[in-house]
Amino acid sequence: RLTPQLLDNASFDSGGTSPWQWDQNAQMNIVVASSGGAKEGPSYLQASTAINGGSVWQDVSTPIATNEDDTFSVWVRSPGGQASGTLALWGIGINGIEGAETPFVAGAGWTEVVTTLDPQQTHNVLRAQIYLDTPGADLELDGAELVPQLLRNASFDTPGPSVWQSDPSNQVNM
C-alpha cells in the first residue's frame, strides 16, 4: 500500500517509545520487545497496567476537516490468551473533542483492530489511543497506522444520510 502514515515510530522499531506516551498514574509497564515474533519489523510494544483503563497514545498535529475521515489501526495480541481493550481515535482542539472507539479482545495471535473517525467538526490534533482494560495482562502492539481515509463512510458505520449513491438505472457507466 502507498498511504500517508501520520504516526511516528508506528511499529516501535526506533529503539524506544518516543513519541508514544502513556498514563503515568495508571501504574503501567511499557517495554519495547524484540523477541517473540513481531508482526512488522524487529520490535513491538508490550504494555500492561495495574489499573483498568490505562492507555498508550500518540498525538499528531494535523488539520482535521469534516469532509475527510481518518482511520487508526493497530495489530494486537496477548501472550497470556486474552486481554481486552479499546482502540480510540480522537479529534481534539478548535471545536472541543470528538472520537470513535472500537472495543477488542486480544488472543494469542496477532489481530488487527481498526476504528474510523468521521469528524463533524474541525480540529487540529488527532490522538491515536489504545486503552488497556485487563489489569495485569500483557498486551502487545505492532504495526500501528493512522491514515486519512479518502472514501467517506468507507466501512458504512456512520448512521444517518449516506454519502454513497446508487445508480438509478442499475447500470454501471464507465
C-alpha positions as CSV (number, residue, x, y, z in Angstrom):
1,R,0.0,0.0,0.0
2,L,1.1,3.5,-0.7
3,T,-0.6,5.7,2.0
4,P,0.4,8.7,4.0
5,Q,1.3,7.4,7.5
6,L,0.7,10.1,10.1
7,L,2.2,8.2,13.1
8,D,5.9,8.2,14.0
9,N,7.6,5.0,15.3
10,A,4.4,3.1,14.4
11,S,6.0,-0.3,14.7
12,F,8.1,0.6,17.7
13,D,11.3,-0.2,15.7
14,S,13.2,3.0,16.6
15,G,14.7,1.5,19.7
16,G,12.5,3.5,22.1
17,T,8.9,4.5,22.8
18,S,9.0,8.2,21.6
19,P,6.7,9.9,20.6
20,W,4.2,7.4,22.2
21,Q,3.0,8.4,25.6
22,W,1.2,6.5,28.4
23,D,-0.7,7.2,31.6
24,Q,1.9,7.9,34.3
25,N,-0.8,7.4,37.1
26,A,-2.0,4.0,35.8
27,Q,1.0,2.0,37.1
28,M,1.8,1.0,33.5
29,N,4.7,-1.2,32.4
30,I,5.9,-0.3,28.9
31,V,8.7,-2.2,27.2
32,V,9.9,-2.3,23.6
33,A,10.5,-6.0,22.9
34,S,12.2,-7.8,20.1
35,S,11.7,-11.4,20.9
36,G,8.6,-13.5,20.2
37,G,7.8,-12.6,16.6
38,A,6.8,-9.0,15.9
39,K,4.1,-8.5,13.3
40,E,6.1,-5.9,11.4
41,G,9.8,-5.2,11.7
42,P,12.0,-6.4,14.5
43,S,10.2,-4.9,17.5
44,Y,6.8,-4.4,19.1
45,L,5.4,-2.6,22.3
46,Q,4.5,-4.7,25.3
47,A,2.2,-2.9,27.7
48,S,0.4,-3.8,30.9
49,T,-1.5,-1.8,33.5
50,A,-2.4,-2.3,37.1
51,I,-5.5,-0.1,36.7
52,N,-8.4,-0.7,34.3
53,G,-8.3,2.0,31.5
54,G,-4.6,2.8,31.4
55,S,-3.6,3.8,27.9
56,V,-0.9,4.4,25.3
57,W,-1.3,7.2,22.8
58,Q,0.3,9.5,20.2
59,D,-0.8,13.0,19.3
60,V,-0.5,14.1,15.7
61,S,-0.8,17.8,14.8
62,T,-2.7,17.9,11.5
63,P,-5.7,19.8,10.2
64,I,-8.9,17.7,10.5
65,A,-11.8,18.7,8.3
66,T,-15.4,17.5,8.3
67,N,-15.1,16.2,4.7
68,E,-12.3,13.6,5.4
69,D,-12.5,10.5,7.7
70,D,-9.3,9.3,9.4
71,T,-8.6,5.6,10.2
72,F,-6.4,4.3,13.0
73,S,-5.4,0.6,13.1
74,V,-3.0,-1.5,15.2
75,W,-2.1,-5.2,15.4
76,V,-2.7,-6.6,18.9
77,R,-2.0,-9.9,20.8
78,S,-1.9,-11.1,24.3
79,P,0.6,-13.9,25.1
80,G,-1.5,-14.9,28.1
81,G,-4.5,-15.6,25.9
82,Q,-6.9,-12.7,26.5
83,A,-6.6,-9.1,27.2
84,S,-9.4,-6.6,26.4
85,G,-9.1,-3.0,25.4
86,T,-10.5,-0.2,23.3
87,L,-8.9,1.4,20.3
88,A,-9.8,5.1,20.0
89,L,-9.2,8.0,17.6
90,W,-9.9,11.5,18.9
91,G,-10.2,14.8,17.1
92,I,-9.0,17.5,19.6
93,G,-8.9,21.3,19.5
94,I,-10.6,24.2,17.9
95,N,-14.1,22.8,18.5
96,G,-13.7,20.6,21.5
97,I,-13.2,16.8,21.4
98,E,-15.0,14.1,19.4
99,G,-14.0,10.5,18.9
100,A,-14.5,6.9,17.6
101,E,-13.9,3.8,19.6
102,T,-13.7,0.1,18.9
103,P,-13.6,-2.4,21.7
104,F,-11.5,-5.6,21.3
105,V,-10.3,-8.8,22.9
106,A,-6.7,-9.8,22.0
107,G,-5.9,-13.5,21.9
108,A,-2.5,-15.3,21.5
109,G,-2.2,-14.5,17.7
110,W,-1.9,-11.1,16.0
111,T,-5.3,-9.5,15.2
112,E,-5.8,-6.1,13.5
113,V,-8.2,-3.6,15.2
114,V,-9.5,-0.6,13.3
115,T,-11.5,2.5,14.1
116,T,-12.5,5.4,11.9
117,L,-13.3,9.0,13.0
118,D,-15.9,10.7,10.9
119,P,-15.4,14.3,12.2
120,Q,-18.4,16.5,12.5
121,Q,-16.3,19.5,13.4
122,T,-12.8,20.8,12.5
123,H,-9.8,20.0,14.8
124,N,-6.1,20.5,14.8
125,V,-4.9,17.3,16.6
126,L,-5.6,13.6,16.1
127,R,-5.0,11.4,19.1
128,A,-4.5,7.7,18.4
129,Q,-5.1,5.9,21.7
130,I,-5.2,2.3,23.0
131,Y,-6.9,1.6,26.3
132,L,-6.0,-1.5,28.3
133,D,-9.0,-2.9,30.2
134,T,-7.5,-6.1,31.7
135,P,-5.2,-5.2,34.7
136,G,-2.2,-7.4,34.9
137,A,-2.4,-8.8,31.4
138,D,0.2,-8.1,28.8
139,L,-1.0,-6.5,25.6
140,E,1.4,-6.4,22.6
141,L,1.1,-3.7,19.9
142,D,2.7,-3.5,16.5
143,G,2.2,-2.0,13.0
144,A,0.0,1.0,14.1
145,E,-1.2,3.1,11.2
146,L,-3.1,6.4,11.1
147,V,-4.1,7.5,7.6
148,P,-6.6,9.9,6.1
149,Q,-9.5,7.9,4.5
150,L,-10.3,9.3,1.1
151,L,-13.6,7.5,0.9
152,R,-16.3,8.9,3.2
153,N,-18.0,6.4,5.5
154,A,-15.9,3.6,3.9
155,S,-17.0,0.9,6.3
156,F,-20.6,2.1,6.3
157,D,-20.5,2.6,10.1
158,T,-21.8,6.1,10.4
159,P,-25.6,6.3,10.8
160,G,-27.7,8.9,9.0
161,P,-27.7,10.1,5.4
162,S,-25.2,8.3,3.3
163,V,-22.6,9.9,1.1
164,W,-22.8,6.8,-1.1
165,Q,-25.2,6.9,-4.0
166,S,-26.8,4.2,-6.1
167,D,-27.1,4.2,-9.8
168,P,-30.8,4.8,-10.5
169,S,-30.6,2.9,-13.8
170,N,-29.0,-0.1,-12.0
171,Q,-26.2,0.0,-14.6
172,V,-22.5,0.9,-14.1
173,N,-21.3,3.6,-16.5
174,M,-17.6,3.9,-17.3
